């Protein structure tokens, strides 16, 4: 009787989000915190904001530390179900990629495009096309590309770089599944499902952006391309050994094959984006 009387006096709380009755700190259905101040004070606002900031950023710092210190460990942890201490792979990739493009635009990574005497530039791509229909179509593009080059000559390459970076960021995200597929092809005898390689691809590309971020300060002192290439090859080799237990020889082989094919695809995509950016610059 005493238990029933106490239960009637202290009934289970009802979640303000989904309406489910709970008696814990968080709702067992939607995960929202049960004790909420529906008419918050300024103290409540500051307290909740600081708590969420420290909690989320603490996970970010921990995730980035593991990403850089132990190549492949994040993927292993994620595939083995240990996910709470780390942020989601997609969020990690987006956070580091956005941070890189933001920093590179603010500090001005040294990639100058110098164009002079645009009036004397003859593209003449159409001369090598035999079909008259397509020759005329491409011939009409020449003044647009020349106008894009003229704008770069007059105003500098700042607008070109911004447009190019914006398009490249989208293309890189779309290339993530391509890299995962290429990697899976090197493990075609194994029975892992494709999403495992996609998670690996997210973590690997996040590590590439982390490497790019680290090289930004060094770009003022030296050419960092070689440093970044060593990072890309070395990180992938160690990560493959960690996640799938490859020998060093097999990991290096898979790394070189995957990165070689992926680099060719990336070069083609980058070239197309450059032409698209120049066309956009000249057409608008």
C-alpha positions as CSV (number, residue, x, y, z in Angstrom):
1,X,0.0,0.0,0.0
2,X,2.9,2.4,0.9
3,X,4.5,1.7,-2.5
4,X,1.2,2.3,-4.4
5,X,0.6,5.5,-2.4
6,X,4.1,6.9,-3.2
7,X,3.7,6.0,-6.9
8,X,0.4,7.9,-7.0
9,X,2.0,10.9,-5.3
10,X,5.1,10.9,-7.6
11,X,3.9,9.8,-11.0
12,X,6.2,9.3,-14.0
13,X,7.2,12.5,-15.8
14,X,5.9,13.0,-19.4
15,X,8.3,14.0,-22.1
16,X,7.6,17.4,-23.5
17,X,8.8,16.4,-27.0
18,X,7.0,13.0,-27.6
19,X,4.7,12.7,-24.7
20,X,6.1,9.4,-23.5
21,X,6.1,8.8,-19.8
22,X,9.5,8.3,-18.2
23,X,11.1,8.3,-14.8
24,X,14.7,8.8,-15.8
25,X,16.9,11.8,-16.7
26,X,16.3,11.4,-20.4
27,X,13.4,10.1,-22.5
28,X,13.8,6.5,-23.4
29,X,12.0,7.1,-26.7
30,X,13.4,10.3,-28.2
31,X,16.4,11.0,-26.0
32,X,15.4,14.5,-24.9
33,X,16.2,15.7,-21.4
34,X,13.2,15.3,-19.1
35,X,13.8,18.2,-16.8
36,X,13.3,21.3,-18.9
37,X,12.6,24.9,-17.9
38,X,9.7,25.8,-20.2
39,X,9.9,29.4,-18.9
40,X,13.7,29.7,-18.8
41,X,15.7,32.4,-17.0
42,X,18.8,34.0,-18.3
43,X,20.8,31.7,-16.0
44,X,19.1,28.7,-17.6
45,X,19.9,29.9,-21.1
46,X,23.6,30.5,-20.3
47,X,23.9,27.2,-18.4
48,X,22.3,25.1,-21.2
49,X,24.4,26.9,-23.9
50,X,27.7,26.4,-22.1
51,X,26.8,22.7,-21.3
52,X,25.9,21.9,-24.9
53,X,29.0,23.8,-26.3
54,X,31.4,22.0,-24.0
55,X,29.8,18.6,-24.5
56,X,29.7,18.8,-28.3
57,X,33.1,20.4,-28.7
58,X,34.6,17.9,-26.3
59,X,33.5,15.1,-28.6
60,X,34.9,17.0,-31.6
61,X,38.3,17.4,-30.0
62,X,38.4,13.8,-28.9
63,X,37.4,12.6,-32.3
64,X,40.0,14.7,-34.1
65,X,42.7,13.6,-31.7
66,X,41.9,9.9,-32.4
67,X,41.6,10.6,-36.1
68,X,45.1,12.1,-36.3
69,X,46.8,10.0,-33.7
70,X,45.5,6.5,-34.6
71,X,44.7,6.1,-38.4
72,X,41.8,3.7,-38.9
73,X,40.8,3.6,-35.2
74,X,37.7,5.7,-35.7
75,X,36.4,3.4,-38.4
76,X,37.1,0.3,-36.2
77,X,35.3,1.9,-33.3
78,X,32.4,2.8,-35.4
79,X,32.0,-0.6,-37.0
80,X,32.3,-2.3,-33.6
81,X,29.5,-0.2,-32.2
82,X,31.6,2.2,-30.0
83,X,30.1,5.4,-31.2
84,X,29.1,7.6,-28.3
85,X,32.6,9.1,-27.6
86,X,32.9,10.3,-31.1
87,X,30.9,12.6,-33.5
88,X,29.3,11.1,-36.6
89,X,31.6,10.5,-39.6
90,X,29.6,12.7,-41.9
91,X,29.6,15.5,-39.4
92,X,33.3,15.1,-38.9
93,X,34.0,15.2,-42.6
94,X,31.8,18.3,-43.1
95,X,33.3,20.1,-40.1
96,X,36.9,19.7,-41.3
97,X,36.1,20.4,-45.0
98,X,34.2,23.5,-44.2
99,X,37.0,24.6,-41.8
100,X,39.6,24.1,-44.4
101,X,37.8,26.0,-47.2
102,X,37.0,28.8,-44.7
103,X,40.7,29.1,-43.5
104,X,42.1,28.9,-47.0
105,X,39.8,31.7,-48.1
106,X,40.7,33.9,-45.1
107,X,44.4,33.4,-45.1
108,X,44.7,33.3,-48.9
109,X,46.4,30.0,-49.9
110,X,49.0,30.9,-52.6
111,X,47.4,29.9,-55.9
112,X,47.7,32.8,-58.1
113,X,46.4,32.8,-61.7
114,X,48.1,35.3,-63.9
115,X,46.4,36.2,-67.2
116,X,47.7,38.8,-69.6
117,X,46.7,40.0,-73.1
118,X,43.4,38.1,-73.2
119,X,42.6,39.7,-76.6
120,X,45.5,37.7,-78.1
121,X,44.4,34.4,-76.7
122,X,43.1,32.0,-79.3
123,X,41.4,28.9,-77.8
124,X,40.3,27.3,-81.1
125,X,39.3,24.0,-79.6
126,X,36.6,23.7,-82.2
127,X,39.1,23.4,-85.0
128,X,39.8,19.8,-84.0
129,X,36.1,18.7,-84.1
130,X,34.9,17.3,-87.4
131,X,31.2,17.4,-86.8
132,X,29.9,20.8,-88.0
133,X,27.1,20.9,-85.5
134,X,29.3,20.4,-82.4
135,X,32.0,22.6,-83.9
136,X,29.6,25.6,-84.1
137,X,28.3,24.9,-80.6
138,X,31.8,24.9,-79.1
139,X,32.8,27.9,-81.2
140,X,30.2,29.9,-79.4
141,X,31.8,29.1,-76.1
142,X,35.1,30.8,-77.0
143,X,34.0,34.4,-76.3
144,X,32.5,33.3,-73.0
145,X,35.8,31.7,-71.9
146,X,37.8,34.7,-73.1
147,X,35.5,37.0,-71.1
148,X,36.1,34.9,-68.0
149,X,39.9,35.2,-68.5
150,X,39.5,39.0,-69.1
151,X,37.7,39.3,-65.7
152,X,40.6,37.4,-64.0
153,X,43.1,39.8,-65.8
154,X,41.1,42.8,-64.6
155,X,39.9,41.9,-61.2
156,X,42.3,39.2,-60.0
157,X,41.5,35.5,-59.4
158,X,39.6,36.0,-56.1
159,X,36.2,35.4,-57.6
160,X,37.4,32.5,-59.6
161,X,38.9,30.8,-56.6
162,X,35.8,31.3,-54.5
163,X,33.5,29.8,-57.3
164,X,36.0,27.0,-57.9
165,X,36.3,26.1,-54.2
166,X,32.5,26.2,-53.8
167,X,32.0,23.7,-56.7
168,X,35.0,21.6,-55.6
169,X,33.6,21.1,-52.1
170,X,30.4,19.7,-53.6
171,X,32.3,17.5,-56.0
172,X,34.5,16.1,-53.3
173,X,31.5,15.1,-51.2
174,X,30.1,13.3,-54.3
175,X,33.5,11.5,-54.8
176,X,33.4,9.9,-51.4
177,X,31.3,6.9,-52.6
178,X,33.6,6.6,-55.6
179,X,36.7,6.3,-53.4
180,X,34.8,3.8,-51.2
181,X,33.9,1.7,-54.3
182,X,37.5,1.7,-55.5
183,X,38.7,0.6,-52.2
184,X,36.1,-2.2,-52.0
185,X,37.3,-3.4,-55.4
186,X,40.7,-4.0,-53.9
187,X,39.0,-6.2,-51.3
188,X,36.7,-8.0,-53.7
189,X,37.4,-11.4,-52.2
190,X,36.2,-10.3,-48.8
191,X,32.6,-10.1,-47.8
192,X,32.4,-6.8,-46.1
193,X,29.4,-4.7,-47.2
194,X,29.9,-1.5,-49.1
195,X,28.8,0.9,-46.3
196,X,31.9,-0.2,-44.3
197,X,34.1,1.2,-47.0
198,X,31.9,4.3,-47.1
199,X,32.5,5.0,-43.4
200,X,36.2,4.4,-44.0
201,X,36.1,6.9,-46.9
202,X,34.5,9.6,-44.7
203,X,37.1,9.2,-42.0
204,X,40.0,9.1,-44.5
205,X,38.8,12.2,-46.3
206,X,38.4,14.0,-43.0
207,X,42.0,13.1,-42.2
208,X,43.0,14.5,-45.6
209,X,41.3,17.8,-44.8
210,X,43.0,17.8,-41.3
211,X,46.3,17.4,-43.1
212,X,45.5,20.3,-45.4
213,X,44.6,22.5,-42.4
214,X,47.9,21.7,-40.7
215,X,49.8,22.6,-43.9
216,X,48.2,26.1,-44.2
217,X,50.7,27.8,-41.9
218,X,53.6,26.0,-43.6
219,X,52.5,27.1,-47.0
220,X,54.1,30.5,-46.3
221,X,57.5,28.9,-45.7
222,X,57.7,26.1,-48.1
223,X,55.9,24.1,-50.8
224,X,53.7,21.7,-48.8
225,X,52.5,19.5,-51.7
226,X,55.1,16.8,-51.0
227,X,54.3,16.8,-47.3
228,X,50.6,16.4,-48.0
229,X,51.2,13.6,-50.5
230,X,53.3,11.7,-47.9
231,X,50.5,12.2,-45.4
232,X,47.8,10.9,-47.8
233,X,49.8,7.8,-48.7
234,X,51.1,7.1,-45.3
235,X,47.8,7.6,-43.5
236,X,45.9,5.4,-45.9
237,X,48.5,2.6,-45.6
238,X,48.4,2.6,-41.8
239,X,44.6,2.9,-41.7
240,X,44.2,-0.2,-44.0
241,X,46.4,-2.2,-41.7
242,X,44.5,-1.1,-38.7
243,X,41.0,-1.7,-40.0
244,X,41.4,-4.8,-42.2
245,X,44.6,-6.3,-40.8
246,X,46.6,-6.0,-44.0
247,X,50.3,-6.7,-44.1
248,X,52.4,-3.7,-44.8
249,X,53.1,-4.9,-48.4
250,X,49.4,-5.5,-49.2
251,X,48.4,-2.2,-47.6
252,X,50.9,-0.3,-49.7
253,X,49.8,-2.1,-52.9
254,X,46.1,-1.3,-52.2
255,X,47.0,2.3,-51.3
256,X,48.9,3.0,-54.5
257,X,46.4,1.3,-56.7
258,X,43.4,3.1,-55.1
259,X,45.1,6.5,-55.0
260,X,46.4,6.3,-58.5
261,X,42.9,5.6,-60.0
262,X,41.3,8.1,-57.7
263,X,43.8,10.8,-58.6
264,X,43.0,10.3,-62.3
265,X,39.3,10.7,-61.6
266,X,39.9,13.7,-59.3
267,X,42.1,15.3,-62.0
268,X,39.3,15.0,-64.6
269,X,36.7,16.3,-62.2
270,X,38.9,19.2,-61.2
271,X,39.5,20.1,-64.8
272,X,35.8,20.1,-65.6
273,X,35.1,22.3,-62.5
274,X,37.8,24.7,-63.7
275,X,36.1,25.0,-67.2
276,X,32.7,25.3,-65.6
277,X,34.0,28.1,-63.2
278,X,35.6,29.9,-66.1
279,X,32.4,29.6,-68.1
280,X,30.3,30.9,-65.2
281,X,32.6,33.8,-64.7
282,X,32.4,34.8,-68.4
283,X,28.7,34.2,-68.8
284,X,27.5,36.3,-65.8
